[in-house]
Amino acid sequence: MSLWQQFMQDPVIFFSFTGLAIVLGLCMFYAIYFWVKISKADTPK
């Protein structure tokens, strides 16, 4: 059985990796979001 077939047939592996991909995507989104907000913020003089 190939890895791709096992990934698609086993719901535990599928939902685990799907959840992990969502969490990593959110982490990357917020890291970029705050990086942009911090870089564009007005610095007090």
C-alpha positions in Angstrom: 0.0 0.0 0.0 1.4 3.3 -1.0 1.7 6.2 1.5 -0.9 8.3 -0.4 -3.5 5.5 -0.4 -2.9 4.9 3.3 -3.3 8.7 3.9 -6.6 8.9 2.1 -8.1 5.7 3.6 -7.2 6.1 7.3 -9.3 8.9 8.8 -7.0 9.3 11.8 -4.0 10.1 9.6 -6.1 12.3 7.3 -7.6 14.4 10.1 -4.4 14.6 12.0 -2.4 16.0 9.1 -5.3 18.2 8.0 -5.5 19.7 11.5 -1.8 20.1 11.6 -1.8 21.9 8.3 -4.5 24.3 9.5 -2.7 25.1 12.7 0.6 25.7 10.9 -1.2 27.8 8.3 -2.7 30.0 11.1 0.7 30.3 12.8 2.2 31.5 9.5 -0.6 33.9 8.9 -0.4 35.6 12.3 3.4 35.7 12.2 3.3 37.6 8.9 0.3 39.7 10.0 2.1 40.9 13.2 5.4 41.3 11.3 3.6 43.7 8.9 1.8 45.5 11.7 5.0 46.0 13.7 7.0 47.2 10.7 4.3 49.7 9.7 3.7 51.0 13.3 4.5 54.6 14.1 7.5 54.8 16.3 7.4 57.4 19.1 10.0 60.1 18.9 
